């Protein structure tokens, strides 16, 4: 999903430069792209928080993590 989003924003920028779309349309595309990236970062943060809580509940220490 992220690589496709990067490609779509690149195409939107090219279309803006070639006057195939207007600036407002480009801004909408950019906003949607940024919302996707923020959602991805939030989800990734939740994943690592949950993983850390799981390790804590399992009483896993740093040396045990290397064996996972």
MMTF fields as JSON, N, C-alpha, C and O atoms, coordinates in Angstrom:
{
  "mmtfVersion": "1.0.0",
  "mmtfProducer": "UNKNOWN",
  "numBonds": 271,
  "numAtoms": 272,
  "numGroups": 68,
  "numChains": 1,
  "numModels": 1,
  "chainsPerModel": [1],
  "groupsPerChain": [68],
  "chainIdList": ["A"],
  "bondAtomList": [4, 2, 8, 6, 12, 10, 16, 14, 20, 18, 24, 22, 28, 26, 32, 30, 36, 34, 40, 38, 44, 42, 48, 46, 52, 50, 56, 54, 60, 58, 64, 62, 68, 66, 72, 70, 76, 74, 80, 78, 84, 82, 88, 86, 92, 90, 96, 94, 100, 98, 104, 102, 108, 106, 112, 110, 116, 114, 120, 118, 124, 122, 128, 126, 132, 130, 136, 134, 140, 138, 144, 142, 148, 146, 152, 150, 156, 154, 160, 158, 164, 162, 168, 166, 172, 170, 176, 174, 180, 178, 184, 182, 188, 186, 192, 190, 196, 194, 200, 198, 204, 202, 208, 206, 212, 210, 216, 214, 220, 218, 224, 222, 228, 226, 232, 230, 236, 234, 240, 238, 244, 242, 248, 246, 252, 250, 256, 254, 260, 258, 264, 262, 268, 266],
  "bondOrderList": [1, 1, 1, 1, 1, 1, 1, 1, 1, 1, 1, 1, 1, 1, 1, 1, 1, 1, 1, 1, 1, 1, 1, 1, 1, 1, 1, 1, 1, 1, 1, 1, 1, 1, 1, 1, 1, 1, 1, 1, 1, 1, 1, 1, 1, 1, 1, 1, 1, 1, 1, 1, 1, 1, 1, 1, 1, 1, 1, 1, 1, 1, 1, 1, 1, 1, 1],
  "groupList": [{"groupName": "UNK", "atomNameList": ["N", "CA", "C", "O"], "elementList": ["N", "C", "C", "O"], "formalChargeList": [0, 0, 0, 0], "bondAtomList": [1, 0, 2, 1, 3, 2], "bondOrderList": [1, 1, 2], "singleLetterCode": "X", "chemCompType": "L-PEPTIDE LINKING"}],
  "groupTypeList": [0, 0, 0, 0, 0, 0, 0, 0, 0, 0, 0, 0, 0, 0, 0, 0, 0, 0, 0, 0, 0, 0, 0, 0, 0, 0, 0, 0, 0, 0, 0, 0, 0, 0, 0, 0, 0, 0, 0, 0, 0, 0, 0, 0, 0, 0, 0, 0, 0, 0, 0, 0, 0, 0, 0, 0, 0, 0, 0, 0, 0, 0, 0, 0, 0, 0, 0, 0],
  "groupIdList": [1, 2, 3, 4, 5, 6, 7, 8, 9, 10, 11, 12, 13, 14, 15, 16, 17, 18, 19, 20, 21, 22, 23, 24, 25, 26, 27, 28, 29, 30, 31, 32, 33, 34, 35, 36, 37, 38, 39, 40, 41, 42, 43, 44, 45, 46, 47, 48, 49, 50, 51, 52, 53, 54, 55, 56, 57, 58, 59, 60, 61, 62, 63, 64, 65, 66, 67, 68],
  "secStructList": [7, 2, 2, 2, 2, 2, 2, 2, 2, 2, 2, 2, 2, 2, 2, 2, 2, 6, 6, 1, 1, 7, 2, 2, 2, 2, 2, 2, 2, 2, 2, 2, 2, 2, 2, 2, 2, 2, 2, 2, 2, 2, 2, 2, 2, 2, 2, 2, 2, 2, 2, 2, 2, 2, 2, 2, 2, 6, 6, 7, 7, 2, 2, 2, 2, 6, 6, 7],
  "xCoordList": [0.821, 0.0, 0.866, 0.584, 1.925, 2.773, 3.523, 3.568, 4.11, 4.77, 3.795, 4.138, 2.572, 1.575, 1.205, 1.004, 1.117, 0.797, 1.897, 1.629, 3.147, 4.274, 4.205, 4.463, 3.858, 3.757, 2.607, 2.746, 1.48, 0.328, 0.613, 0.2, 1.312, 1.615, 2.619, 2.571, 3.524, 4.478, 3.737, 4.027, 2.784, 1.989, 1.148, 1.017, 0.582, -0.202, 0.658, 0.222, 1.891, 2.803, 3.122, 3.138, 3.375, 3.658, 2.442, 2.582, 1.252, 0.041, -0.189, -0.678, 0.157, 0.041, 1.003, 0.636, 2.239, 3.234, 2.833, 3.12, 2.172, 1.733, 0.335, -0.236, -0.197, -1.504, -2.649, -3.63, -2.509, -3.592, -4.581, -5.736, -4.114, -4.99, -4.737, -3.696, -5.696, -5.504, -4.859, -4.708, -4.491, -3.774, -4.623, -4.103, -5.919, -6.816, -6.839, -6.792, -6.911, -6.902, -5.586, -5.57, -4.496, -3.198, -3.164, -2.661, -3.697, -3.706, -4.538, -4.17, -5.645, -6.474, -5.676, -5.699, -4.976, -4.145, -3.049, -2.792, -2.415, -1.341, -1.871, -1.226, -3.046, -3.645, -3.959, -3.682, -4.532, -4.853, -3.578, -3.553, -2.537, -1.248, -0.702, -0.25, -0.743, -0.229, -1.064, -0.517, -2.379, -3.235, -2.884, -2.875, -2.602, -2.192, -0.884, -0.747, 0.072, 1.375, 1.225, 1.856, 0.408, 0.185, -0.488, -0.136, -1.452, -2.115, -1.141, -1.189, -0.259, 0.76, 1.683, 1.983, 2.129, 3.021, 2.324, 2.931, 1.065, 0.302, 0.174, 0.359, -0.144, -0.298, 1.019, 1.049, 2.094, 3.411, 3.767, 4.317, 3.462, 3.71, 2.896, 3.403, 1.637, 0.795, 1.327, 1.29, 1.82, 2.382, 3.567, 3.629, 4.502, 5.684, 5.338, 5.955, 4.368, 3.918, 3.318, 3.612, 2.492, 1.881, 2.93, 2.857, 3.899, 4.971, 5.785, 6.134, 6.083, 6.831, 6.029, 6.587, 4.729, 3.879, 3.81, 3.805, 3.757, 3.764, 5.054, 5.022, 6.178, 7.462, 7.528, 8.067, 6.987, 6.964, 6.124, 6.53, 4.959, 4.084, 4.729, 4.496, 5.537, 6.201, 7.505, 8.188, 7.853, 9.105, 10.329, 11.252, 10.315, 11.422, 12.414, 12.034, 13.698, 14.713, 15.468, 15.171, 16.432, 17.136, 17.834, 17.833, 18.418, 19.132, 18.149, 18.475, 16.968, 15.961, 15.428, 15.075, 15.365, 14.852, 15.705, 15.183, 16.999, 17.889, 17.584, 17.913, 16.969, 16.649, 15.275, 14.895, 14.526, 13.174, 13.259, 12.232],
  "yCoordList": [-1.196, 0.0, 1.262, 2.221, 1.246, 2.442, 2.716, 3.865, 1.7, 1.992, 2.524, 3.417, 1.973, 2.465, 3.915, 4.708, 4.257, 5.631, 6.584, 7.69, 6.145, 6.983, 7.218, 8.324, 6.178, 6.303, 7.232, 8.042, 7.115, 7.969, 9.437, 10.299, 9.737, 11.144, 11.687, 12.862, 10.823, 11.227, 11.551, 12.55, 10.701, 10.928, 12.194, 12.957, 12.418, 13.641, 14.878, 15.872, 14.81, 15.957, 16.204, 17.349, 15.136, 15.276, 15.842, 16.698, 15.355, 15.87, 17.336, 18.084, 17.754, 19.172, 20.004, 21.051, 19.519, 20.247, 20.321, 21.309, 19.282, 19.253, 19.847, 19.794, 20.414, 21.079, 20.143, 20.569, 18.86, 17.913, 17.92, 17.525, 18.372, 18.539, 19.917, 20.527, 20.397, 21.705, 21.533, 20.42, 22.657, 22.649, 22.065, 21.375, 22.335, 21.811, 20.282, 19.64, 19.71, 18.255, 17.682, 16.648, 18.355, 17.915, 17.962, 17.04, 19.032, 19.148, 18.046, 17.531, 17.684, 16.591, 15.291, 14.524, 15.038, 13.834, 13.822, 12.797, 14.957, 15.061, 14.85, 14.192, 15.409, 15.253, 13.783, 13.28, 13.102, 11.687, 10.867, 9.941, 11.204, 10.534, 10.734, 9.781, 11.959, 12.242, 11.548, 11.072, 11.486, 10.77, 9.283, 8.668, 8.714, 7.316, 7.1, 6.14, 7.989, 7.859, 8.002, 7.259, 8.933, 9.088, 7.856, 7.413, 7.305, 6.094, 4.93, 4.144, 4.831, 3.781, 3.939, 2.96, 5.15, 5.386, 5.107, 4.54, 5.492, 5.205, 3.699, 3.205, 2.984, 1.534, 0.866, -0.059, 1.325, 0.772, 1.021, 0.141, 2.199, 2.514, 1.62, 1.153, 1.381, 0.496, -0.932, -1.629, -1.363, -2.705, -2.877, -3.854, -1.931, -2.051, -1.922, -2.577, -1.094, -0.983, -2.303, -2.769, -2.898, -4.181, -5.273, -6.109, -5.267, -6.264, -6.11, -7.103, -4.879, -4.634, -5.074, -5.642, -4.815, -5.251, -6.777, -7.344, -7.44, -8.901, -9.45, -10.372, -8.889, -9.334, -9.11, -9.941, -8.003, -7.709, -8.746, -9.237, -9.076, -10.067, -11.452, -12.239, -11.737, -13.038, -13.064, -14.088, -11.935, -11.805, -12.112, -12.807, -11.583, -11.778, -10.645, -9.474, -10.998, -9.958, -9.766, -10.433, -8.866, -8.51, -9.7, -9.824, -10.562, -11.706, -12.695, -13.349, -12.81, -13.702, -13.179, -13.967, -11.867, -11.255, -11.65, -11.834, -11.782, -12.147, -13.535, -13.83, -14.373, -15.739, -15.855, -16.937, -14.764, -14.797, -14.767, -14.788],
  "zCoordList": [0.0, 0.0, 0.0, -0.718, 0.816, 0.882, -0.425, -0.865, -1.054, -2.342, -3.389, -4.163, -3.413, -4.36, -4.068, -4.988, -2.789, -2.406, -2.831, -3.299, -2.662, -3.109, -4.609, -5.083, -5.352, -6.805, -7.198, -8.115, -6.507, -6.828, -6.554, -7.33, -5.463, -5.174, -6.195, -6.557, -6.653, -7.69, -8.991, -9.648, -9.349, -10.562, -10.426, -11.383, -9.254, -9.026, -9.204, -9.785, -8.699, -8.845, -10.313, -10.766, -11.048, -12.478, -13.221, -14.095, -12.863, -13.506, -13.189, -14.035, -11.984, -11.636, -12.481, -13.015, -12.593, -13.39, -14.859, -15.535, -15.352, -16.756, -16.954, -18.044, -15.867, -15.872, -16.268, -16.879, -15.91, -16.147, -14.983, -15.137, -13.819, -12.655, -12.07, -12.313, -11.301, -10.675, -9.292, -8.788, -8.71, -7.44, -6.314, -5.437, -6.336, -5.3, -5.329, -4.28, -6.503, -6.645, -6.124, -5.456, -6.432, -5.926, -4.399, -3.756, -3.825, -2.364, -1.717, -0.662, -2.334, -1.808, -1.845, -0.881, -2.939, -3.055, -1.995, -1.364, -1.811, -0.83, 0.592, 1.408, 0.882, 2.206, 2.48, 3.569, 1.504, 1.667, 1.871, 2.683, 1.143, 1.295, 2.708, 3.343, 3.192, 4.535, 5.61, 6.605, 5.42, 6.369, 6.398, 7.464, 5.251, 5.181, 5.926, 6.684, 5.71, 6.375, 7.891, 8.643, 8.343, 9.783, 10.369, 11.462, 9.649, 10.105, 10.206, 11.151, 9.224, 9.232, 10.435, 11.118, 10.697, 11.829, 13.149, 14.057, 13.271, 14.49, 14.71, 15.822, 13.642, 13.729, 14.089, 14.901, 13.495, 13.809, 15.268, 15.929, 15.77, 17.178, 18.105, 19.125, 17.753, 18.556, 18.534, 19.548, 17.38, 17.258, 18.21, 18.957, 18.183, 19.028, 20.511, 21.35, 20.833, 22.221, 22.684, 23.785, 21.861, 22.204, 22.329, 23.229, 21.434, 21.489, 22.774, 23.414, 23.147, 24.382, 25.604, 26.543, 25.596, 26.706, 26.783, 27.876, 25.629, 25.604, 26.201, 27.016, 25.8, 26.337, 27.844, 28.576, 28.301, 29.729, 30.476, 31.53, 29.931, 30.556, 30.582, 31.5, 29.572, 29.494, 30.288, 30.33, 30.92, 31.665, 30.801, 31.227, 29.586, 28.664, 28.871, 28.896, 29.02, 29.17, 27.854, 26.862, 27.847, 26.61, 25.969, 24.744, 26.757, 26.16, 25.542, 24.552, 26.105, 25.542, 24.218, 23.341, 24.06, 22.827, 21.636, 20.537, 21.833, 20.734, 20.183, 19.034, 20.976, 20.549, 19.907, 19.461, 19.851, 19.27, 17.763, 17.085]
}
